[in-house]
Amino acid sequence: MAASLCLELGNALKEMNKPGEACVYYHRAAELQSQVPIECLLSLGKVASCKIIMCDYDGALAVFTEMQLMAQEKGLQLPGTNAPVGAFVDIIARCEVCRVLLLMLLQPPPQKLLPEHAQTLEKYDWESFDSHSQVNNLPENVFLLLQSVVMACQEKDLESLKVLQVELWPLLTPEQNHLLHLVLQEVVSPSGRGV
């Protein structure tokens, strides 16, 4: 009951264009829902969305990382495997795509790259081309396109990124498309966010 009230308050504040205040209530809802992983993850997703609206990309990256780990650890799994099922697959996929795009946006220098973020980027390294099995929560075409985005960002190849944006557009959520647009803007005019 308390979590529902926090969510309602968060939704109302977000509608009033107060994402910072909404974020507090969404986070409180997640804390209250800690015993129900799927509900907790959905509330944390709202926290991450608010952080993106507020341009707190480091904060959003941290929340998506927390969500992905929680979904992998506490999510429903197929008997005898570690493979998540149902809504947990969708949450992990959302987190994976957002994390990759946020890392491309922030471009943290290697000395500031956290181990869990380095592991994420390693999955998209062209040298580990057969690694799609490690990211089996994404459709293969999305994985390959994201892998191309990572390479194009590393090469600062704006023309390739524009082509990839067109190909990825129908496959991503509006939030992910916004992040991809920001990645392109960052390549055109670096802000130094990751430094």
Disulfide bonds with the S-S distance in Angstrom:
none
